[in-house]
Amino acid sequence: MKNLNTKLEQYAKQCDEVFLSEHLKVLIEEAHKNVEQIGPEELYIVAKDIILLDVREPEEFASGYINAHAVLTIPRGKLEFMAIEKIAKQFGQDAKIVTYCLKGPRGSLAALQLQKMGFSDVKNLKGGIMGWLNKGNTIHSYLGEISLA
């Protein structure tokens, strides 16, 4: 009987994970639908007057970031608490912002949340920093310029 209880508990945990996973997929799909996604080639066009917002964790940022005129890093988990201080007060609610993460979903979620907070011109870099690198672009770190090539 104990073995059966253990199996049922494991099954329930798997069901919870699937349930959460499905909800996360819905959230990401909502973000992708409501946030303009731009490709790496489009980032070059708008790069001069944008704030490039890296929403990865600090150790991810330290491994390399996309260089731009204005680069900010606010981890996705702290965005709501830091956006007013680091973005709105310094650049205004109408600042042009492009978010990015490693592959795209966190960036889209962050961009959607910024829109909900009243920021009017927010886009996300489709494919994140990996999409950027896969197009032959470089990133910067304390080691210098880095590329996949």
DAJOUR-V706665 format. One record per run of one state. SS is the DSSP state (H for helix, E for strand, C for the rest). FROM is the first residue (numbers start at 1). TO is the last residue. If there is no record, write none. Layout:
SS,FROM,TO ; SS,FROM,TO
This chain:
C,1,1 ; H,2,34 ; C,35,35 ; E,36,38 ; C,39,39 ; H,40,49 ; C,50,50 ; E,51,54 ; C,55,57 ; H,58,62 ; C,63,64 ; E,65,65 ; C,66,69 ; E,70,73 ; C,74,75 ; H,76,91 ; C,92,95 ; E,96,100 ; C,101,104 ; H,105,116 ; C,117,120 ; E,121,125 ; C,126,127 ; H,128,134 ; C,135,138 ; E,139,141 ; C,142,143 ; E,144,146 ; C,147,149
